[in-house]
Amino acid sequence: MLAALIALSGVGCSRLSTQAAGKRMIVLGVDGMDPVFVQNHWTELPNLNRLRTEGDFRPLATTVPPQSPVAWSSVSTGMDPGGHGIFDFVHRDPATRGPISSMAEASEPGRTLTIGPYVIPLSGGNVHSRRAGKTFWQILSENHLPSTVIRMPANFPPADCEAESLSGMGTPDLGGSFGTFAFYTDDPAETRTEVSGGRIVRTSLSGGRAALTIQGPANPLRKDHAITSVDLIAHVDPKEPAVRFDLPDRQFILRQGEWSEWLRLQFPFISGLKSASGILRIYLQQVHPYLRVYASPVNIDPEEPALPISTPGVYSRNLAHTLGPYYTQGIAEETSAYRAGLLSKDEFLTQSRKVLADSLRMFRYELDRFQDGLLFYYFSSVDQNAHMLWGRYDSDLLEIYRAVDQAIGEAVQKAGRDTTLLILSDHGFARFDRAVHLNTFLMHEGFLTLDDPSNVGNEELFAHVDWNRTQAYAVGLNAIYLNLQGREAGGIVQQDEREEIAHQIAARLKEFKDPVSGLPVVGQVYFPEKEFRGRNLKYAPDLLVGFHRGFRASWQTALGAVPKLQIEDNTQAWIGDHCMASSEVPGVLFSNRKFRVAWPRLEDVPVTILREFGVAPPREMIGEPVY
Amino acid sequence: MDFFNRAIDAVLKMFFAMFSWAPPVLGLTVISAAAGVGMLWVVGRTSNQNRIKQVKRSVAAALLELRIFADEPAATGRALRSLFGSNLRYMGLALKPALWLAVPMALLLIHLESFYGRAPLTPGREALVTVRMAPGWNPESAPPRLETPAQVRITAPPVRAVDSREVSWRLLPVSEVSDVLVFTVNGTEVRKTIEAGRRQRFVPGRGVRSAVATLWEPGDGRVPSSAVEWIEIGYADASLPVFGLEISWLLWFFVVSIVVALLLKKRLGVVI
């Protein structure tokens, strides 16, 4: 009997190996590629057009809500948000109701030894992903099938396995944020010190010299966690529009309007003994009459990563040795400085092209060395540029689409006839014309109360909310939470009132009309317990708001502010978005083979990948194979 | 001083030319081995060999004593004291040859730095050349004029760093070059060698005005203009490829010279 079982198990293994042996699949993730935009530009996108005619093309149903970390987590794990536990870019801490990252969490070392101002960790602190579930490449790896997964969003720190992977969206900069730039100027007209995603530093020139302090990470080895820094000295020529910059180990000159190459900086924790390595780029925007210098967020150095950004750990180093330094920050396109008016549209586009060039260089390297198994590669550029260009600067956006289309053409060529090629996007795009202050809406409808009605404004983190008289609040871009007793600290909504209040809010949202245009604001309101399944449903918001095209939750809503108006014009440079009703912004699915399903959805992708390699998807994966 | 520096460099350049067909490590290995033999010879000629033998014997005796009488504290203490004293005597005896060796070795290493320590510029990659002006420089005045060979482009206007009295140019070597940059400062021409390319070669460091400073900054000779303190091109440090590793040439020099000295000490009858 035992011998028979062993023999049978051998047959099973060899059958799997035979099915998978030599199998090749290329999957390209193009964040934010919109089906309508693509359909309107077939002639300018010849490779996608060829795929459509020779293979197949479908709109791809996205997740609720259609946000990238949510959607790509579904692609990674084959589960809906109830399973993988990512419901928004930001979640809220029920103890404080303050926003927290939905993607990763850092923990301090458990035991430490204090010597003077220094704290020596005796047990490791760590950073872990909040995304639950097993990824498709972990499953491939368990089945001894090779895969390379580059820049998958919400994969920081990268899922532990033998596959080669590089983390993507959600990877912080060296300071631990999603990307904080610095802008140095002696222009007296610039009075701001902080903008969203960046800080503005006043400098003073003395003898033509200014010290620009580049901030690094907080020093984990000091009790006070002092911010580490390196001085970049700017020597401004008295007449010429050029500056010489001095770092401890190198000097370089930039003319006005030029970007530096990647600069490597060491931020000392203990001088000469321990430091963190980071890389950044400098842009000299203006020299006279006032100095204006932009410094990119300090990216984790892929050659000496201070945090885990790849599996195996040496993979990011190998890429850097071959390709030179590259962006490691999860979202590298500098939308924040553009939104703050510190970079012009052309300057943003120049920076964005650098990010794309960086990405294409890595893509071509990986495509060239791809031999066997799975190659997944993610492009962020379409999404980030669409946010800033959608509906107003189509020709600029088309340039980005064309660059990605060219990369797709290279993948088509590499794939030939024997490799399955799948191209998908996580969502499409729509105009973002009107910013909806959801907390103000809740206040008007009597679900949220301020300590004093006159305290409306842009102050974040629910600064003036009276929690004893508040039933619901909004955080993030689609989420509404009830102030639930036993879950929220000091919550007032009883468990038995929960459903009724949630339905009341949903009904009011559906009746909500834009006071200016009279158009309905909300198309759908989702109840997570009806939409999702899985063990992490308990972390879901109580309601998810699906806006009509043109409307989106305001930036103030995302961070817990209660401004005066319920809706106002979006006057920012961020003019396109997708955080709406899922049916409004489907993604795309292309392949060099015909699909058998008419309406594929994101969760089908990992199941398809596993099936292609002859691996049975786990029960938690809810999709169907598309072939 | 210029003549002295040029003479040393000429000898080393001849030697370097003999090994131009081979990877740099080969020539350096030969120089290092020769330096090891030279050091051994100097030690043999300048040290008190008999005293060194005696001291080494007493060190060996003390070590033996420590092993044999490990369980007798008084004997162990005596042996440790003897060991300490013998080591001090040994260091004292090594001082004289060290002093004899210091100057020629320092000169050799300073000159070898130009051959192995600096990497030529990489064609297609920008680098800076900086001129430090003498005190009294007027930063409002026009910067020095710079002429470059055809293979080197100036890609940005000169930047005057007022507080440090420096003027920097950004250069782009477009191809292999071994030529000079010509600066015109107050009517005087000042030349600075520029090297770009893949092949390791003689790459002079900072050119200086002070005669004394040329001792540790040899290469291009003294800067002839009193308006200039020094001129420097931002060469990167070179690394020496050895068995697939990139190491410092200095490390390889000391490893080879010490190994050679240890291997040949008996043959040459030198106690070290």
HADDOCK unambig.tbl for C-alpha pairs under 7 A between the chains (distance, minus, plus):
assign (segid A and resid 207 and name CA) (segid B and resid 162 and name CA) 5.98 0.50 0.50
assign (segid A and resid 207 and name CA) (segid B and resid 163 and name CA) 5.41 0.50 0.50
assign (segid A and resid 208 and name CA) (segid B and resid 161 and name CA) 6.83 0.50 0.50
assign (segid A and resid 208 and name CA) (segid B and resid 162 and name CA) 5.92 0.50 0.50
assign (segid A and resid 208 and name CA) (segid B and resid 163 and name CA) 6.83 0.50 0.50
assign (segid A and resid 209 and name CA) (segid B and resid 163 and name CA) 6.95 0.50 0.50
assign (segid A and resid 235 and name CA) (segid B and resid 161 and name CA) 5.15 0.50 0.50
assign (segid A and resid 236 and name CA) (segid B and resid 161 and name CA) 6.65 0.50 0.50
assign (segid A and resid 237 and name CA) (segid B and resid 159 and name CA) 5.07 0.50 0.50
assign (segid A and resid 237 and name CA) (segid B and resid 160 and name CA) 4.94 0.50 0.50
assign (segid A and resid 237 and name CA) (segid B and resid 161 and name CA) 6.37 0.50 0.50
assign (segid A and resid 240 and name CA) (segid B and resid 157 and name CA) 6.89 0.50 0.50
assign (segid A and resid 242 and name CA) (segid B and resid 157 and name CA) 6.95 0.50 0.50
assign (segid A and resid 242 and name CA) (segid B and resid 159 and name CA) 6.35 0.50 0.50
assign (segid A and resid 243 and name CA) (segid B and resid 159 and name CA) 6.29 0.50 0.50
assign (segid A and resid 244 and name CA) (segid B and resid 159 and name CA) 6.38 0.50 0.50
assign (segid A and resid 252 and name CA) (segid B and resid 128 and name CA) 6.77 0.50 0.50
assign (segid A and resid 253 and name CA) (segid B and resid 170 and name CA) 6.39 0.50 0.50
assign (segid A and resid 255 and name CA) (segid B and resid 156 and name CA) 6.42 0.50 0.50
